[in-house]
């Protein structure tokens, strides 16, 4: 225990000392100063990229609240303050007193190669009475794998946790034999609907199916808790279209959150450049891989190199170079007033939080909070503090850190 206490003390002190250097270095210039990869690409409207930095960033204390965790992908905060976490390799744990408990029984097999594994976790809106959870994972299947969603009841007895009645309620199709771009985030809407974001599997052959309404690649789905399409979904009753689809033309969405109006926002990975903030609306096409503000990793243009096309939506905001988005919350609390009305997005590439201040549907500023670690997930606590999951590139251990105003 002394080692943990010393670690926390060191982290707190180093964070307090480090904060002023970035809290004071704000100006009207954008935080991103590197040249874009899409050298001939221009934004469609003013403020679509490289918004000015905010006038002020908060002074926050960073505390490591859990250490020496397996390689985590996501986290849900339980009502009693403990944390339910998903490890990429396929185990689920409850974190208490800074450490992960035993692996929870009842988790299905996952395909954990590459970007696969246990993906996201969401507590049912009535979790305190039902104990129901929903989680996404890359499911091994005949001929390959795909993103699936399962439901289960979390039960605890004699200090041991287990999943009961685990059931796969939804499967992304078609199955594909690959190890990239599974997505995925799960977000419950205000009326109990479940949004599921998935990727388009990355490779050139399958990724074009992001434009295909008969395919589940590169989509946002909207389903009920049994996995069925909502009857007011935009493609219900349309021939050769999956009724679960809400929006399409997405690349690889690993960030999603509701705003204060209950609207779903997402951030998806672009290729080399072209990460996008979108407000996915019913039945709309967000363009990938026909239009993008990025280029291929090889340096070639994607397709015809177009950034706009009739019938395809423009992103609300984009990044080039990328931030590597993963995890996202909308902050509308009072504990950190500088961030009220902002999206807080985990940055894998930028190794910290990306803070987008919103005015209606427009980004008015972009700030960066360096945390010196890849941020895989972001959650908002009841206390108004921000909790973030870190990861090491290529695997390794994770931490959970807490960000709160100086006492």
Secondary structure, DSSP 8 states (H G I E B T S, - for coil): -HHHHHHHHHHHHHHHHHHHHHHS---SSBS--S--S-TT---SSTTSSS-B--S----EEEEEEEEEE--EEEEEE-TTS-EEEEETTS-EEEEETTEE-S--BT------STT-SEEEEEE-TTHHHH-EEEEEEEEEETTEEEEEEEEEEEEEETTEEEEEEEEEEEE-SS-BS-SS-----EEE-TTS-EEEE-B--SSHHHHGGGG-TTS-SSEEEEE-TTS-B-TTSTTTT-TTS-TTEEEE---EEEEEEE-TTS-EEEEEE-SBS-EEEE---TT-B--TTTB-S-B-TTS-BSTT-BS--TTS---SEEESS---EEEEEEE--STTGGGTTEEEEEETTTTEEEEEEEETTEEEEEEEEE-SSEEEEEEE-TTS-EEEEEEBTTB--EEEEEEEE--
